[in-house]
Amino acid sequence: MLLLSAHHLGVMPLALSGSVNTILRFLVPVYRSCQRGEPHLVAFAITEPGAGSDAEEGHGAAAYRPGVVATPTIGGYLLNGRKCYISGGDLAKTATVFAALHSEGMESWTCFYVDCDAPGFKVVRTELKMGMRASGAAEIEFTDVFVPNDRIIGGLRKGWALNRATLNASRIPVASMGVGFARAATETALEFARRYTLGGKALIHYQDVQLHLATMVAETRAIRSLVWEEARDAWQPRQLNASLCKFHATDRAQHVCEMAMDLLADHGGLHEQKLEKIFRDVRLTRIFEGTNQINRLSLIEDWQDQLMNFDQGIGV
Ligand SMILES: Cc1cc2nc3c(=O)[nH]c(=O)nc-3n(C[C@H](O)[C@H](O)[C@H](O)COP(=O)(O)OP(=O)(O)OC[C@H]3O[C@@H](n4cnc5c(N)ncnc54)[C@H](O)[C@@H]3O)c2cc1C
């Protein structure tokens, strides 16, 4: 799941570049290659050592110190620095890499379409993380990686807006991961309650277990409805809606997974029950594509014009 969604994230700046030429030249060949059965993964690289949230949320921009810098040279730019936690970065053929221009700040952010086999591009390591381990979280080092001018995506110094547009489009899919985890946890708990016996009867016959399960089902269905509701307008993504959907669905999904753990008790911690894997995986959806705290700030940021307009009432 993360391999595919990280690829989706990687191609999104190409799709949202506003340039038909970019789409035909770079995006279409990716899909043609996949169609031929030759996977072409694209990674999305914004996070830097010392700048995760700063790359996701405007409040941090003033204090931002670039982790990857693009220096002009003849015919293009040289990239130097490091990106970290890049999903699929160890397998990707190309990457959309966001970098600040030399001696400028975040306002100069520009998206570069980088070949992962270019000289100077190196995967330093992949992290041993708690969940979603099928997708490598790679640390990438750039040493004078040359990117020609015609591989600048969306325009010079237009990277911040492109990054925000990408995240607005990709946060609802993260919310849907939460729905999937909540559903899997609820179904596992239901199955367990039907089969596991205590005091001579199946767990499901105990009324407090029924109350517990009813809450899990309601929580799962509620976040599924939320995702469907927000997905309806996903063709015109908006920061407020995407952020709200992401943080709420993944927070509630983790709560549902904890409830399943409560019910399965010692069985929940066993690897064969699969719940412990769901439990480890769901936690990560609250961290990537902006921590849920940052997504809450994003909601308020997007809403501030209305919040600060005291001539009008405010509706939720
Ligand atoms: C599994 C996984 C996959 C990932 N995949 C990718 C990927 O493909 N590409 C990519 O670029 N990145 C990726 N990331 C990185 C991810 O987006 C960052 O980890 C995330 O944005 C948080 O940044 P950080 O870890 O640097 O935390 P920090 O920014 O250091 O934040 C630390 C804490 O401070 C809080 N905080 C920070 N700023 C503020 C503020 N202004 N106000 C209040 N609280 C604040 C945060 O909420 C958090 O609790 C991935 C991460 C994970 C775990």
The ligand as a Gaussian input file, in Angstrom:
#p B3LYP/6-31G(d) Opt

LIG

0 1
 C        6.567000       5.734000       7.047000
 C        6.972000       7.101000       6.615000
 C        7.015000       7.413000       5.270000
 C        7.405000       8.674000       4.827000
 N        7.494000       8.941000       3.481000
 C        7.963000      10.144000       3.051000
 C        8.154000      10.400000       1.643000
 O        7.889000       9.556000       0.789000
 N        8.651000      11.610000       1.273000
 C        8.956000      12.580000       2.181000
 O        9.393000      13.648000       1.780000
 N        8.790000      12.369000       3.528000
 C        8.301000      11.170000       3.983000
 N        8.139000      10.930000       5.333000
 C        8.487000      11.978000       6.299000
 C        7.262000      12.580000       7.002000
 O        6.500000      13.327000       6.099000
 C        7.787000      13.399000       8.208000
 O        8.304000      12.456000       9.144000
 C        6.711000      14.223000       8.855000
 O        6.367000      15.312000       8.048000
 C        7.156000      14.781000      10.216000
 O        8.371000      15.437000      10.111000
 P        9.546000      15.115000      11.146000
 O        9.593000      13.633000      11.329000
 O       10.782000      15.794000      10.659000
 O        9.059000      15.758000      12.499000
 P        9.362000      17.220000      13.035000
 O        9.007000      18.234000      12.012000
 O       10.737000      17.260000      13.559000
 O        8.312000      17.329000      14.213000
 C        8.562000      16.859000      15.544000
 C        7.343000      17.185000      16.397000
 O        7.145000      18.611000      16.462000
 C        5.824000      18.941000      16.058000
 N        5.854000      20.229000      15.363000
 C        6.688000      20.588000      14.373000
 N        6.453000      21.854000      13.983000
 C        5.439000      22.323000      14.758000
 C        4.734000      23.576000      14.851000
 N        5.013000      24.609000      14.050000
 N        3.760000      23.686000      15.774000
 C        3.435000      22.649000      16.587000
 N        4.062000      21.434000      16.535000
 C        5.050000      21.271000      15.636000
 C        5.382000      17.797000      15.146000
 O        3.975000      17.662000      15.082000
 C        6.040000      16.605000      15.857000
 O        5.237000      16.190000      16.931000
 C        7.739000       9.670000       5.784000
 C        7.666000       9.372000       7.163000
 C        7.286000       8.108000       7.579000
 C        7.231000       7.826000       9.049000

